[in-house]
Amino acid sequence: MNKKLSRILKNISEEYKDKISDRPGTRDYAEVDLGKRAEQLGFSDLKDRYHDVRAVVPLKQEIPGMRVRIDGRTFVNYALYDSGIAVPGYVAKEAGLPYKPYVANDSMILNF
């Protein structure tokens, strides 16, 4: 298990805990850059490795701001954690935490 990566994922889950949808099939989502979060948490060794790798945070409701429609096939091979966030499958394997496959809608809406 990669403790630093697990810490990053836990930090994201805690930040969004009141906004994460527990309903399957949620269309609205936000993204969190794992490399930037690693840097914020002082894990400079992970900053470059996870640069531009994003966690998906399914939202209970849309958030104010710009919204962009995204093809759900973008999220093939993503993994869903019990916390509700999803990450690319290879990240989930590296973290070593239990997960299940993430099933996105055909059409998703990214909230900025």
C-alpha positions in Angstrom: 0.0 0.0 0.0 1.3 3.5 -0.9 0.6 5.5 2.3 1.3 8.9 0.7 -1.1 8.2 -2.2 -3.7 6.9 0.2 -3.3 10.1 2.3 -3.9 12.2 -0.9 -7.1 10.3 -1.7 -8.3 10.6 1.9 -7.6 14.3 1.9 -9.7 14.8 -1.3 -12.5 12.7 0.3 -12.5 14.8 3.4 -12.6 18.1 1.5 -15.6 17.0 -0.6 -17.4 14.8 2.0 -20.5 16.9 2.1 -20.7 17.3 -1.7 -20.0 13.7 -2.8 -23.0 12.0 -4.2 -23.8 8.6 -2.9 -26.3 7.9 -5.8 -25.0 5.8 -8.7 -25.4 7.5 -12.1 -24.6 11.0 -11.0 -23.8 13.2 -14.0 -22.2 16.3 -12.4 -18.7 15.9 -11.2 -15.6 17.9 -10.2 -11.9 17.0 -10.8 -9.0 17.2 -8.4 -5.4 17.1 -9.8 -3.5 14.5 -7.7 -0.1 16.0 -8.5 -1.1 19.4 -7.2 -2.7 17.9 -4.1 0.5 15.9 -3.5 2.5 19.1 -3.6 0.0 20.9 -1.3 0.5 18.0 1.2 4.3 18.2 1.0 4.8 15.0 -1.1 7.1 16.6 -3.7 8.2 13.1 -4.8 4.7 12.4 -6.1 4.1 15.8 -7.7 5.6 14.9 -11.1 4.4 11.3 -11.1 0.7 12.3 -10.7 0.9 15.6 -12.6 -2.4 16.0 -14.6 -3.8 12.8 -13.2 -7.3 13.6 -11.9 -9.6 12.2 -9.3 -13.3 12.3 -10.2 -15.6 13.6 -7.5 -19.3 12.8 -8.3 -21.4 15.7 -7.0 -24.8 15.7 -5.2 -25.7 18.8 -7.2 -24.1 21.1 -9.7 -21.8 23.9 -8.3 -21.9 27.5 -9.5 -19.6 28.2 -12.4 -18.7 26.9 -15.8 -20.0 23.4 -16.8 -18.7 21.3 -19.7 -20.3 18.1 -21.1 -17.8 15.2 -21.3 -18.1 11.8 -22.9 -18.5 9.2 -20.2 -16.2 6.8 -22.1 -13.4 9.1 -20.8 -13.7 7.2 -17.5 -13.2 3.6 -18.8 -11.0 1.7 -16.4 -11.6 4.1 -13.5 -11.9 2.7 -9.9 -14.5 3.9 -7.3 -13.7 4.0 -3.6 -16.2 3.7 -0.8 -15.6 7.4 -0.1 -17.3 8.1 -3.5 -14.3 9.4 -5.4 -13.0 7.7 -8.5 -9.4 7.5 -9.9 -7.8 5.9 -12.9 -7.4 2.2 -12.4 -3.6 2.2 -12.3 -3.7 4.8 -9.5 -6.1 2.6 -7.6 -3.8 -0.4 -7.9 -0.8 1.7 -6.8 -2.7 3.0 -3.7 -3.6 -0.6 -2.7 -7.0 0.4 -1.2 -10.1 -1.7 -1.9 -12.2 -0.4 -4.9 -14.8 -1.4 -7.4 -15.2 -0.4 -11.1 -16.5 3.1 -11.7 -19.4 3.2 -14.1 -19.9 6.7 -15.6 -22.9 7.9 -17.5 -22.7 8.1 -21.3 -22.7 11.9 -20.8 -21.1 13.6 -17.8 -20.9 17.2 -16.8 -17.7 18.7 -15.4 -18.2 21.5 -13.0 -15.4 24.1 -12.6 
